[in-house]
Amino acid sequence: MPLNSDYLQELSDLFVADVRKSAYYAKLSEKQRREFEAKVEEEEVQGAHPLLPGAAEEELDRLSKAIRKELGILLPNGVTEILRQVDGFVENGVSLYGVDPEFRDDHFDSGPGLLAENQANWSGYVETAQRYLFIGDSDLWFFVIELSTGRALALDRSTLMTKHSFKTEEEMVDDMMCQALGYLEDYEETDLTAENSVLALRVCLVRTARALLAGLPTIGLERRNHPQ
């Protein structure tokens, strides 16, 4: 089931706009800016969402094998399909976990990784181990898949009590994007912290660097090189 394409496009537009307002973009030469804008336009013509890519099949295969080895569970097909469409995002205090950097071809750390976040949460909240797969969070909620039933749930971040059940994983991620875009009235009073703002911009800039690596030098961002 596809995610809401309008929300994906709005998030993409927001990320591109953030990059254009950033110091990173300001340091690009005129030629580099034209190439960046051409890349954005090319991806839009192809029906992609600039700075909001889906994960590659090889990356998903590595992640799936690591999840099975490290957590002892199978990565749900629904989660894999979501990551094919959008490899995580961070915006307005809402995070969808993506492929961890060690499983990416370029090894970029572009946001919270699915395996690392579940290892941390299973260690920090022992009652959740082998019970939930965490796929994202916000200031108020954890977004999870209940492993025994496959249900997509929102848990209260403080109590870990179930606060909402979704029909599908895709409906939950659509709801997360809705919150990230500021559309839900229930979340309007949640302040966007400076930390969330910096993290969201950092993810945009890292993804910009990934998009530009083929033809442009990175400015203020270093590629993480790992031994083969």
N, C-alpha and C positions, 0 to 999 in steps of 0.2 A: 504494500500500500504506500503510495507516494506521500511525502510530507506536503504541507501547504506551500505551494510555490510562491504565493504572494508574500508570505512571511520570509521565506528564503531570500526573495528578491529585495525586500525592504532591509533585511539585515546586511545583505551584500552592499546595497547602496549606502547604508550607514557606515560600514567599515571603509568603503572607498572614500566617502566624505571625510572621515576621521583622518585617513592617511593624507589627503590633500591639505588638511589644516595643520599637519604635523611639522615639526622641525626637520624630520627626515626628508620629507618631500621638499621643503624649502631649500635643502642643501643640494638637491639634484640639479644637474645642469639642464639647460633648456632642451637639449637633445634627449637626455634621459627622461625628462618629463613627457616629451612627445612619445617616446617609446613606451613608457608606462601607460599613457592614455590609449595608445594604439592597442596594447595588450588587453586592457580592460574592454575596449570596444570589440576586439576580436572574440573574446570569451562571451560577451553578451550576444553577439551575432550567432555564435555556436550554441546558444541556449544555456550556457553555464552561468554560474553566479561568482563573479570576481571576488577574490579574497575569502570565499566561502566554499572551498573545494570539497569533494567527496574523497574518501580514502581509496587508494589503489588496492587491487585484489591481492597483490603480493604482501602488502602491509597488513591487510585483514587476515590473511592466512597466518602470518607470523604472530599477530595478536591472539588469534584463536588458539593456536598451539600453546602460547605462553599462559593464557588464561586456564587452559586445561591442566598444564603442568604445575603452575604456581598456586592456583585456587582450587583445583580438583573439580571444576565444573565445565560444562559446555557453554560456549558463548551462544546465547539465543539467536536464532535466525533473524528475528525481528530487529535485534540490536545491530547485527551485521548489515542488514538492509538499510537501516537508518544511517550508519556510518558511510555506506556507499554514497548516500545522498549529501551528507554534511559531516565532515570529519571534525566535529566539535566546534564550539564557539564560546566566547565569554562576552557578555554585554549586560549592563545595568544590574550587576550583582547576580546574574544567572549564568551558570556554566553547564554546557553539555560536554561530557568527557569524550576525548578523541583517542586516536591511536597514540600510544606512548612513543617518545622520540627514538628509543632504541630499535623500534620495529619499522621506522621510516627509512626509505632509501637515502634521504638527505640528512637524517638524524636531527632535524630541527625540533626544538622544544617550543611548540606553538600553543601550549595551553595544558590544562589538567589531563593526564593520561588515564585511561580506563583501568588498566591493571594497577598502577601505582595508587590511585585513589581508593580502589577496593581493598588493597593490602593495608592501607592506612586505616580505613574505616573498620575493617574486620578486626584489626588489632585494637583500635580505640573503642569500639563498641562490640565487645565479644559476643553479645547476644544476636548480632546480625550475621556473624560468620556462617557460611553455608545456607543462610536463609534468604538473603537479598543480594542482588547484583546492583550496585549503585551505578547509575548512568549519568547523574548530574546533581546539581544542588543550586540553592539560592540562599538569600539571607535567612529565609524562614523554613525552607523545606529541603528534604532529600528526595530525589526522584529515583525510584528503584523498580526492579523486576523481582517479584516474589518467586523464588526458584521452584517451590513445590507446586505452584498453581499457574505460573506464567503471567499473573496479574501485574499490571502496571499501576504503581501506587505513588502517592505523595505522602511522605512521613514528616511529622512535625520534627523540626531539627533539634528541639530541646528534649522532647519526651520519646521520640521514635514511635509515637502512636500514629496509626493510619488516619490521615485526614481526608483523603480523596482517592477514589478508584477510577481508573480510566478504562475505556473499552479496549484500547489497543496501545501498543508502545508508541505508534505514530501519533495518536491523539495526545499522549502525554508530552511528546516533544513539540507538537504544535502549540500546546499550552505553555511550554517553556519559552518558545519563541515569542508567543503573545506577551508573556511577562517581560521578556527582554526588551521588547519594543514599547513597553509601557502602556499596553492596552487594557490590562485588567484593573478594574476599580479597586479591588481588594489590596493591590500592591502599590497603589499610588503614594501611600504615606511612607513607604520604605525608602529611606535616604540612600542615594548612591554615594558610597564612601569614596575617599580619595584612592584607597587601595584598589577598589573595583575599577575605577576610572583608569588608573595606570595599567592594570592588568589587561583590560579590554583594548587599550591603545597598543600595548606591547604585542598582543596577539595579532592585531591588524598589521603592525609594522613587520613582524616576523613573516607573516604570510605575503606581504609585499616583497620582502627580500627573496622569499622562495620563488615568487613569480618572476622576479627580475634577474635571478642568478644566471639564466641562460645567456643574457645579453647585456646586463648592466652590472656595474660594480656596486657592492653594498656600501652604504655610508652609515657609520655609527652602529652597524650590526655585523657580528662575526658569524660565519658559518662554523658549526661545530663539527670538527673532523674526528672521526672515530677510526681506530685501526680496523682493517678488514679481517 
